[in-house]
């Protein structure tokens, strides 16, 4: 080839992130760098009141933290499960905790609380699943930390 695979940087986004991960796997992990990490996220909500709004999560791992990613926008119902694939711009490594944040679409004058009872994160790279749980609910714009179940 004339160059070392350690000097190769594969970049992928969305479906390309899967292709980049597969290329790295087929090359025995000897590629210098792969950018484009995809995670499948599932969030089960906890609370007592249905409302309209949005939910976001951030991943905290051994290699760093991701920014917040919107998982769902619409009717937020207790016990509802919302799933979404997110493309993270850094490799967070082994996921150690997840932070959950919600925002009500309209004025929250009654100070409702909402939370995530369970969040499952599956890596697109090797399919590893991480499960995080909490029995808490939080007010709007307050971070909720979920730790491994």
N, C-alpha and C positions, 0 to 999 in steps of 0.2 A: 504494500500500500504506500509506503514512503512516509507514513506518519503513525504515531502511536494513538491508539484509541483513548488513552488517557487525556489527549489534547482535543478530543471531540466534544462538542456541546450540542445536544439535541434539544430543540425547543418545540413544544406543542401546546395547543390550546384547544379546549373542548374535546372533540373526538381525537384531535392531534395529540392531546395529553396521553390518551390511551395508547396511541401508536408509538409515542416516544417511550412510554414505559415498557411496551412489548419489545421494542427494538433493544432497549437496555437489557431486558431479561434474556433475549436471544443471544446477545453478545456477552453473556455471563457476568454482567455488572461491571465490565471493564471500561465503560464509557466514562469520560472525565466528569461530565455534568449533564443532568436532564432537568429541564425547566418545564413546568406545567403539571402540577399535581392535582388530581381530581379526587374528590371525596363525595361519597353518597351519604347524605345526612337525613336522618329521620328524627322528628321531634314530636313527642306526645305531650300535650298541654295539660296543665293542672289549674284549677280555679273554680269559682262558683258562678260566674256570670259570663254570658256570651256577649261579645262586642266586636266591633270592626277595628282592624288595625294591622300591624305588621310585626313579624318576629325576626330577630337577627341572632346569629351565633358567631363566636370567634373561637378558634382552636388554639390551645396552648400546649406546646410540645417540647421535647428534649432539644430541638434545634432552633426554637424560636416560636413566635406567636403570629397568627394570621390577623388580618384586619377583620372587621365585622362583615358578614355576608347575609343578605336578606334571604330567608328560607321561604317565607310565605307572606302574602298580603291579602286581606279579605276578612271573612268572618272567623273570629277566634272563639272556638267552642271548647269548653272543658272536655278532656278525654279524647279530643280530636288528634289525629296523627297527620303530620305534614312531612313530605319528602321532597328533596331537591338535590341535584348534583351541583357541587360548587367547584370551580377551578381556582385553586389557591396559588398565589404567585411565589410562595416559598415552600420548601420542604420543611414542615414543622417537626418532622421526626416522629418518635413515639408519642402519641397524644396522651397527655397527662390529666388535662381537665378541659372543660368547655364552659364558656361564659354565654349566658342567654340574656337577651334584652328585648323588650317589647315596647311598642308605641301605639297608642290609641289614635284612631283617625280623627275623632272629634274630642272636644273638651272632656277631660276626665274629672269632673267636679265631685264625683262620689268616691274618688280614690280607690277604684277597684284594684284588685291584685290578680296577677296571673303568673304562671311559672311553667317550667318544663319539668315534668315528673321523670321523663326518660329521654335521653338523646343517644342515638346510635350513630357512629361514624364508621364508614367502611372505606378503606383506602382503595384507590383505583389501581395502584401499583401492584399489590400482591393480594388484595382482598381481605386483609386483616380487619377484623371488626373490634371496635372499642365501644363499651357500654358505660354510660354515665347516668346517675340517678340523683334525685333530690325530692324531699318532701315539702320544700318551701315554695311559697309564692312571693312575688315582689311587686312593689308599686311601679308604675310606669317610669321608664328611664333609669331604673335601678338595675345594676348588674346582678345576676344570679349565677353563682359558681356551682357547677355540677362536677362531682368527683366520680371515679370508677365505682361501679356497683359492687 
